[in-house]
């Protein structure tokens, strides 16, 4: 068990900090990705605009 503890203590502090920052960035990225569709629909109203644009494309107005 002491060999494992010795190995962890040899890792520089800057590497631990970079790993922790990377973990926080991954968590925040996942949070943003899960909320992005809700933001686009409620704030930007892009769902209605996208549906309208696809309908016009299907009807041949943009050809």
Order of alpha helices (4+ residues) and beta strands (2+ residues): alpha-alpha-alpha
